[in-house]
Amino acid sequence: MRILVTGGAGFIGSHLVEALLPFHTVAVLDNLSTGRRENLPPCVPFYHIDLCDSESVQAHFQNHTYEVVFHLAAQVDVRTSIESPVQDAQTNILGFLHLLEALKYQRPWIIFTSTGGAIYGEKPILPISEAETPQPESPYGIAKLTGELYLKFFSHVYGIPFTILRLANVFGPRQNPLGEAGVVAIFIYKLLRGHPAFIYGDGEQTRDFIYVEDVVRACTMVLEHPLRAQGEIFNVGTGYQTSVNALYTQIATLLRVQAPPIYHPPKLGEIRLNALSPQKLTEYIGWQPQVSLEEGIQRTIAAFQKALAGENA
C-alpha cells in the first residue's frame, strides 16, 4: 500500500517507517521541529512540510495520493500545552484540520495516534478502558480529544475511514531527552552524563510505560485488520502502573548510579494515576505488549550509550 507517515522523522514515527518499509511504499511528511532527517533511511521520500501551512499541505495532496495516512505529527508535551495552549492548538487542532481538509476527497484510511495518558483524566478504576468518558485536564488532552471528534465528523460527512489509537507513555531509542516529555529518556540521558535528575511532585504518580516496538507492532497489526479496526478506538498500553520513583530506581540501578533524584513542586495539569487496559485491542486483532519495562529500559540505555559513544568518538 501507499502509506504516508506524518511526523515520520520523529521518535515513534521513524520506528514505524522502518517497520512498514519492507512491505509498503512509504513516504514521510515532517516539519523537523522535533524529528530528525537522519532518523530515516535515505531511500524514504521526505517532504519538509508544516501542517500549520495550509497551502503547502493542500499542494502536497494535490500531487500525491495515499491509501493510508498514519498521523503522528503533534505537539506532545503536556507542560508546553499548559504554558502555551494557543501553540498547542495551532499544531494539534488546526494542523490536523488542514490535513483533514486536504484529504476529504482523497479519503485514505487515517490512523490517528491520540493520547491515553492525558485524554481520560483521573479515573477511580484502573486500568482504564475505552468505555470511560474522556475528561482531559490539560490543553494537550483537550486538543487530542478535539482531533478525535473532528476525525469522526470528517468520516461521517466525507466517508474517510479511521482508527484511533490512544497511546500510553511511550519510551525507547530516539526519544528526545531534552524536552519536558519522555521521562525515561530524560532520566537516562541525565544519569549517563552525571547530571542530577528531577522529579516533579512526590514521585508516587504512576504511568503506563510502553516500549516503542510494541506501539509500532500495534500500528502494523491494525493495518492488517481493516474490517476489525476501522471506525474503532483502541488503547495501546500495558495495563500496569509504575510510579516515577520506581522508574527512577530501576534506571539508576541498571546504570549503577547511587545519586538520588532532586524533587521539585508538581506541575499543573498532570494526572496522578494512569494505566490503560489493552483488552479491546487484544480481542479485536490479537495484539499484546511483549517487551517488559526492564527489557525496554535496557534497550533504551544501550541506544543512548551508543549515541553518547558516537558523540565522544
Secondary structure, DSSP 8 states (H G I E B T S, - for coil): -EEEEETTTSHHHHHHHHHHTTTSEEEEEE--SS--GGGS-TTS-EEE--TT-HHHHHHHHHH---SEEEE------HHHHHH-HHHHHIIIIIIHHHHHHHHTTT--EEEEEEESSSSS---SSSSB-TTS-----SHHHHHHHHHHHHHHHHHHHH---EEEEEE-EEE-TT--SSSSS-HHHHHHHHHHTT---EEESSS--EE-EEEHHHHHHHHHHHHT-HHHHTT-EEEES-S--EEHHHHHHHHHHHTT-----EEE---TT--S---B--HHHHHHH-----S-HHHHHHHHHHHHHHHHHHHH-
